[in-house]
Structure formats: structure tokens, C-alpha cells
Amino acid sequence: MSHALPAIDVLIDDTNNQQQPLGHHVNECISQLLSDAEHLPDNLYELCLAQVEPALIQAVLRHVGGNQSQAAKVLGMSRGTLRKKCNQYSLDKV
């Protein structure tokens, strides 16, 4: 039995005005970061997550009008976990 997450079809225009999935853009950004880096970080996962996770949380909170219970449900986490992450990233209430 597979527990694979369903794909999210988020398409964003690239520089050639072609739509590409979000993962494509993330891959390009990370590849560019790695090719430009003089020294590779030891905590790349943590660095990326610290950029993406707060933006995701803020966007979802904005979408649900600041309702933390709804945001937690959309994000697939408990409200307590959401509040902990909001504190961790110093996110203000929407």
C-alpha cells in the first residue's frame, strides 16, 4: 500500500513564458545556489525549509483569513504545531 502524496499542479510562468510546476522552479533555484556556492552548506535542508515553510504558512493563513484551525487542516498539521511554527518563525497573526 502506497502512501504517496498527491501531486499539486502549481504552474508558474518561467522566463520563456512557459508554465512549469513549482518543483521545477525550486530545483532550478537549488541547482543555481549549489553551482554558485564556494562552500557547500552542511544544513541545506534546514536552510531551504527556513525559507519555504514560513512563506507557505503565511500564504495559507492569509487564504483562510487568519483562522489557525482551518490553516492547520489545510497544512495537514495540528493547530498546536501550527502555533509552534508561527512562534518559531515569528509570524504575526494575519
Contacts in CASP RR format, 6 or more apart in sequence:
PFRMAT RR
TARGET T0000
AUTHOR 0000-0000-0000
METHOD contacts of the structure
MODEL  1
MSHALPAIDVLIDDTNNQQQPLGHHVNECISQLLSDAEHLPDNLYELCLA
QVEPALIQAVLRHVGGNQSQAAKVLGMSRGTLRKKCNQYSLDKV
7 21 0 8 1.000
8 22 0 8 1.000
9 21 0 8 1.000
10 21 0 8 1.000
10 22 0 8 1.000
11 19 0 8 1.000
11 20 0 8 1.000
11 21 0 8 1.000
11 22 0 8 1.000
12 19 0 8 1.000
12 20 0 8 1.000
12 21 0 8 1.000
12 22 0 8 1.000
12 25 0 8 1.000
13 19 0 8 1.000
13 20 0 8 1.000
14 20 0 8 1.000
14 24 0 8 1.000
14 25 0 8 1.000
26 52 0 8 1.000
30 44 0 8 1.000
30 48 0 8 1.000
34 40 0 8 1.000
41 47 0 8 1.000
50 89 0 8 1.000
53 85 0 8 1.000
53 89 0 8 1.000
54 85 0 8 1.000
54 89 0 8 1.000
54 91 0 8 1.000
56 75 0 8 1.000
57 71 0 8 1.000
57 75 0 8 1.000
57 82 0 8 1.000
57 85 0 8 1.000
57 86 0 8 1.000
57 89 0 8 1.000
57 91 0 8 1.000
58 91 0 8 1.000
58 94 0 8 1.000
60 71 0 8 1.000
60 74 0 8 1.000
60 75 0 8 1.000
61 67 0 8 1.000
61 68 0 8 1.000
61 71 0 8 1.000
61 91 0 8 1.000
61 93 0 8 1.000
61 94 0 8 1.000
62 94 0 8 1.000
63 71 0 8 1.000
63 74 0 8 1.000
64 70 0 8 1.000
64 71 0 8 1.000
64 74 0 8 1.000
65 94 0 8 1.000
66 93 0 8 1.000
66 94 0 8 1.000
68 79 0 8 1.000
68 82 0 8 1.000
68 83 0 8 1.000
68 86 0 8 1.000
69 79 0 8 1.000
71 82 0 8 1.000
72 78 0 8 1.000
72 79 0 8 1.000
72 80 0 8 1.000
72 81 0 8 1.000
72 82 0 8 1.000
75 82 0 8 1.000
77 85 0 8 1.000
85 91 0 8 1.000
86 93 0 8 1.000
END
